[in-house]
């Protein structure tokens, strides 16, 4: 009987890891599965007030110290609970923790990218992309102005909370605009196995890599823009870091 329970637990953990990581479960060992890694709140490369007047210092501080920190705290807590459940052979708890780990892990990865997508005006915020990314934008959307229109429309139309992304489809070799609800946009294996934080669009396609993501949760804008999300989307382009997006495109387009 004990041997049967051990076998069932092993199968449950392999299935759990397969669901979270997207890895081939036939090649997944429990030792590899157990290499989960905690995360920490990333340091912002600019002051909280540096994006004013587009985004207020109060919003940035709350967004970073409260909201992002909460995702980090809850993710790490869920990992601790997961480790305990795995040691006890509690497969039911292992499965229940899936939702918390995906949500909070997604919140952490999305925000880690979002901070890099922003930069103060005096450091290059809003400067249009040139080179390969600029050419790709013109090819795929007609112009940068048209791309901005599409992203703003998609972001404004998104019901509830979520994100709007400019991504590179590596299979189709083209740029795409996608929206994701809540934080459901994360490749969890990047957290677990120390891979780069660069694949939050995996739920929209395994070949999609984000170049630019805009947070359209109310906590990202409500204190300043109230319920007028469209104004927030219109103004945020003044502090968009196209240099970072261009670097990501150059890295991933081959």
C-alpha positions as CSV (number, residue, x, y, z in Angstrom):
1,X,0.0,0.0,0.0
2,X,2.8,2.4,0.9
3,X,4.5,1.6,-2.4
4,X,1.3,2.5,-4.3
5,X,1.0,5.8,-2.4
6,X,4.6,6.7,-3.3
7,X,4.0,5.9,-7.0
8,X,0.9,8.0,-7.1
9,X,2.6,10.9,-5.4
10,X,5.5,10.7,-7.9
11,X,3.1,10.8,-10.8
12,X,1.2,13.7,-9.2
13,X,4.4,15.7,-8.8
14,X,5.5,15.0,-12.4
15,X,2.1,16.0,-13.7
16,X,2.3,19.2,-11.5
17,X,5.7,20.1,-12.9
18,X,4.6,19.3,-16.4
19,X,1.6,21.6,-16.1
20,X,3.7,24.5,-14.7
21,X,6.8,24.3,-16.9
22,X,5.5,22.9,-20.2
23,X,8.4,20.5,-20.2
24,X,8.1,17.0,-21.6
25,X,7.1,14.9,-18.5
26,X,8.8,11.8,-19.9
27,X,12.2,13.6,-19.5
28,X,11.4,15.3,-16.2
29,X,13.0,14.0,-13.0
30,X,11.7,14.9,-9.6
31,X,15.1,16.2,-8.7
32,X,14.8,18.7,-11.5
33,X,11.3,19.5,-10.5
34,X,12.4,20.3,-7.0
35,X,14.8,23.1,-8.1
36,X,12.2,25.8,-7.4
37,X,13.8,29.2,-6.8
38,X,12.5,32.1,-4.7
39,X,12.5,35.6,-6.1
40,X,13.1,39.1,-4.8
41,X,11.8,42.6,-5.6
42,X,13.9,44.1,-8.4
43,X,15.5,47.5,-7.9
44,X,14.1,50.3,-10.1
45,X,16.8,52.0,-12.3
46,X,15.1,55.4,-11.7
47,X,13.5,57.3,-8.8
48,X,9.8,56.9,-8.2
49,X,9.2,60.5,-9.3
50,X,11.3,60.2,-12.4
51,X,8.4,59.4,-14.7
52,X,6.3,62.4,-13.7
53,X,4.1,64.0,-15.0
54,X,3.2,60.9,-17.0
55,X,3.1,58.6,-13.9
56,X,3.1,60.1,-10.5
57,X,5.7,59.2,-7.9
58,X,3.0,58.1,-5.5
59,X,1.7,55.6,-8.1
60,X,5.1,54.2,-8.8
61,X,6.0,53.8,-5.2
62,X,2.7,52.0,-4.4
63,X,3.0,49.9,-7.5
64,X,6.5,48.8,-6.8
65,X,6.6,48.6,-3.0
66,X,3.1,47.3,-2.4
67,X,1.7,45.5,-5.4
68,X,4.9,44.0,-6.9
69,X,6.2,43.2,-3.4
70,X,2.9,41.4,-2.6
71,X,3.4,39.1,-5.7
72,X,7.0,38.4,-4.6
73,X,5.9,37.7,-1.0
74,X,3.0,35.5,-1.9
75,X,5.0,33.6,-4.6
76,X,7.8,32.8,-2.1
77,X,5.3,31.8,0.5
78,X,3.5,29.4,-1.9
79,X,6.9,27.9,-2.8
80,X,7.6,27.2,0.9
81,X,4.2,25.6,1.2
82,X,4.9,23.5,-1.9
83,X,8.2,22.2,-0.5
84,X,6.4,21.2,2.7
85,X,3.6,19.5,0.8
86,X,6.1,17.6,-1.4
87,X,8.1,16.4,1.6
88,X,4.9,15.2,3.3
89,X,3.7,13.5,0.1
90,X,0.5,15.8,0.2
91,X,-0.4,15.7,-3.5
92,X,-3.8,17.4,-2.9
93,X,-2.0,20.5,-1.5
94,X,0.5,20.4,-4.3
95,X,-2.2,20.7,-6.8
96,X,-4.1,23.4,-4.9
97,X,-1.0,25.6,-4.8
98,X,-0.8,25.7,-8.6
99,X,-3.2,28.7,-8.9
100,X,-1.3,30.8,-6.3
101,X,2.1,30.1,-7.8
102,X,1.0,30.9,-11.4
103,X,-0.8,34.1,-10.4
104,X,1.9,35.5,-8.2
105,X,4.7,34.3,-10.3
106,X,3.1,35.8,-13.3
107,X,2.7,39.1,-11.4
108,X,6.4,39.1,-10.6
109,X,7.6,38.4,-14.1
110,X,5.2,40.8,-15.8
111,X,6.2,43.7,-13.5
112,X,9.9,42.9,-13.8
113,X,9.5,43.5,-17.5
114,X,7.2,46.5,-17.1
115,X,9.8,48.5,-15.1
116,X,12.4,47.9,-17.9
117,X,9.8,49.1,-20.5
118,X,9.8,52.5,-18.8
119,X,12.4,55.2,-18.7
120,X,12.4,59.0,-17.8
121,X,12.0,61.4,-20.7
122,X,15.4,63.0,-20.0
123,X,17.0,59.5,-20.4
124,X,15.4,58.7,-23.7
125,X,11.7,58.0,-22.8
126,X,9.5,58.1,-25.8
127,X,12.3,58.3,-28.3
128,X,11.1,56.2,-31.3
129,X,12.7,53.0,-32.2
130,X,15.2,52.9,-35.1
131,X,17.1,50.2,-36.8
132,X,15.7,46.7,-37.1
133,X,12.8,47.2,-34.7
134,X,11.7,50.4,-36.4
135,X,11.8,48.7,-39.8
136,X,9.8,45.7,-38.4
137,X,7.2,48.0,-37.0
138,X,6.7,49.7,-40.3
139,X,6.6,46.4,-42.1
140,X,4.1,44.8,-39.8
141,X,1.9,47.7,-38.8
142,X,2.5,50.4,-41.4
143,X,4.0,52.9,-38.9
144,X,4.8,53.5,-35.3
145,X,1.7,55.7,-35.0
146,X,-0.5,52.9,-36.2
147,X,1.1,50.4,-33.8
148,X,0.4,52.8,-30.9
149,X,-3.2,53.2,-32.0
150,X,-3.6,49.4,-32.1
151,X,-2.1,48.9,-28.6
152,X,-4.1,51.7,-27.1
153,X,-7.3,50.4,-28.6
154,X,-6.6,46.8,-27.4
155,X,-5.6,48.0,-23.9
156,X,-8.6,50.3,-23.5
157,X,-11.0,47.5,-24.7
158,X,-9.6,44.8,-22.3
159,X,-12.3,44.0,-19.8
160,X,-11.2,44.0,-16.2
161,X,-7.5,43.8,-15.3
162,X,-4.6,42.6,-17.5
163,X,-1.8,43.5,-19.9
164,X,-1.3,44.6,-23.5
165,X,1.9,43.4,-25.2
166,X,4.0,44.0,-28.3
167,X,5.6,40.6,-29.0
168,X,7.7,38.8,-31.5
169,X,6.3,35.7,-32.9
170,X,9.5,33.7,-33.6
171,X,7.8,31.1,-35.7
172,X,6.0,33.5,-38.0
173,X,8.9,36.0,-37.8
174,X,6.6,39.0,-37.3
175,X,5.5,41.4,-34.6
176,X,2.1,40.9,-33.0
177,X,-0.1,42.7,-30.4
178,X,-1.7,40.5,-27.8
179,X,-3.6,41.0,-24.5
180,X,-3.6,38.8,-21.4
181,X,-6.0,38.8,-18.6
182,X,-4.9,39.4,-14.9
183,X,-1.4,37.9,-14.6
184,X,-2.1,34.8,-16.7
185,X,0.8,35.4,-19.0
186,X,3.7,33.6,-17.4
187,X,6.2,30.9,-18.2
188,X,6.7,29.5,-14.7
189,X,9.8,27.5,-15.6
190,X,11.7,30.8,-15.9
191,X,11.2,31.3,-12.2
192,X,11.8,27.8,-11.2
193,X,14.9,27.1,-13.2
194,X,16.6,30.5,-13.3
195,X,15.8,31.2,-16.9
196,X,15.6,34.9,-18.2
197,X,12.4,36.7,-17.5
198,X,11.4,37.0,-21.1
199,X,8.4,34.8,-21.9
200,X,5.2,36.1,-20.3
201,X,3.3,35.5,-23.6
202,X,3.6,31.8,-23.4
203,X,-0.2,31.4,-22.8
204,X,-0.7,33.0,-26.2
205,X,1.8,30.8,-28.0
206,X,5.1,29.1,-27.1
207,X,7.0,31.1,-29.8
208,X,5.9,34.6,-28.6
209,X,8.5,36.7,-26.9
210,X,7.6,40.1,-25.3
211,X,9.2,43.3,-26.4
212,X,6.9,45.7,-24.6
213,X,4.2,45.3,-22.0
214,X,1.8,47.8,-20.6
215,X,0.1,47.2,-17.3
216,X,-3.6,48.1,-17.5
217,X,-4.6,47.0,-14.0
218,X,-6.2,50.0,-12.2
219,X,-3.4,50.1,-9.6
220,X,-1.1,51.2,-12.5
221,X,-3.0,54.4,-13.2
222,X,-6.2,55.0,-11.1
223,X,-4.8,57.5,-8.5
224,X,-3.9,59.8,-11.3
225,X,-6.2,59.0,-14.2
226,X,-9.2,57.7,-12.3
227,X,-11.3,55.5,-14.6
228,X,-10.0,57.0,-17.8
229,X,-7.6,54.2,-18.9
230,X,-7.4,55.7,-22.4
231,X,-5.6,58.8,-21.1
232,X,-3.1,56.7,-19.3
233,X,-2.4,54.7,-22.4
234,X,-2.1,57.8,-24.5
235,X,0.4,59.4,-22.1
236,X,2.6,56.4,-21.2
237,X,4.3,56.5,-24.6
238,X,6.2,59.5,-23.5
239,X,8.2,57.3,-21.1
240,X,8.4,54.1,-23.1
241,X,11.9,52.6,-23.3
242,X,12.1,51.7,-27.0
243,X,15.8,51.1,-26.6
244,X,15.1,48.1,-24.4
245,X,12.5,46.8,-26.8
246,X,15.0,47.2,-29.7
247,X,17.6,45.3,-27.7
248,X,15.2,42.5,-27.0
249,X,14.2,42.3,-30.7
250,X,17.8,42.2,-31.9
251,X,18.5,39.4,-29.4
252,X,15.4,37.3,-30.3
253,X,14.8,37.8,-34.0
254,X,17.4,35.3,-35.3
